[in-house]
């Protein structure tokens, strides 16, 4: 679906010390899954702390089209009456996922394992993203791709199967989206679906399915992998979900406080799932002054308050094996690395090429536009830090990518010259309260 929209440039300039306590919004991955699990459960699923970003709202609309009754009860508080496994409705219109890769791919899994046909589409960014990685296993399970754009891209017309075959599937890349699509399709299979990943990816689908009463088993596979087995046709029980704070959104606030001189902030309730904390590990290795306070459990995940103070950082070598645990955080890490002393080398970033934008190329371009010495070598990104100093002054192209926009706005708060991003509108897909929360800490942007 092509959206006519007006790009809105935004500029960040050097600001005074950031101070205060903030709570970023709920986790995007868990919020998408809350709606899809709600759809597949008979009875009322209640969600608190849901991320009300555009991406997640697109998934909510798709779930409504597939038969769920969804109601917003208050800020972040939602009620879902599901249709149940095996009882989906066929959507009358195309499902528009906007910018949302996760929403579209996970919903393809749900549709692929049910006897319904649906058209999947989205914005210009989503239309560029590879979907064959999702469609391939679904076809093995019996779904049919009736229409697709060149290279297995949206718009896609997918005909699901009412009796998906239980398969054993080894994901070709570490991807929670592929794993989740297969598991969601496997929910309606008669028998056991197995997914093997050689590098463990985020495990929210597994945890949430278990919480809803599915018979799921996850065990170690090789050195870094997991083998997940799911018994089909479980009777999911409606549950109340509390969504913890998204570490991928918290990352921008944490980075801003590390870079802006004199800053001292607390970011509250950040999810500490070890498959999501790769950035934190890396920042601590770089010498970041981050204290992990009040570790506790919330919504089935460990969370903590993070006290973050401005820090002098040193470049590091980030191992490729860490990529799945910080896959969405390389952009902001590249910005942080621009201020560090010495070189930061980020290894094994091939998956960044197929995100909301080609993040590898776009990050390098954004760094170069701001006077940072950066270079792509194969699948690695190398950033030469300016020992606390970054020129800035660039205009950054964001290619419909929310994280590019937020990362370079953070750069502008600490660089010598203002940084402008060509479009801020996509920030609403994942972090609609980014500007007010930054303002609460003392950082204002100018449009
Ligand atoms: C997500 C998985 C990751 C991540 C995305 C959210 C998820 O994608 O980049 O933002 O919720 O499953 P991949 O599965 O493609 O790595």
Boltz pocket constraint, residues with backbone or C-beta under 6 A from the ligand:
constraints:
  - pocket:
      binder: B
      contacts: [[A, 28], [A, 29], [A, 30], [A, 102], [A, 174], [A, 175], [A, 176], [A, 177], [A, 178], [A, 180], [A, 201], [A, 202], [A, 327], [A, 328], [A, 351]]
      max_distance: 6.0
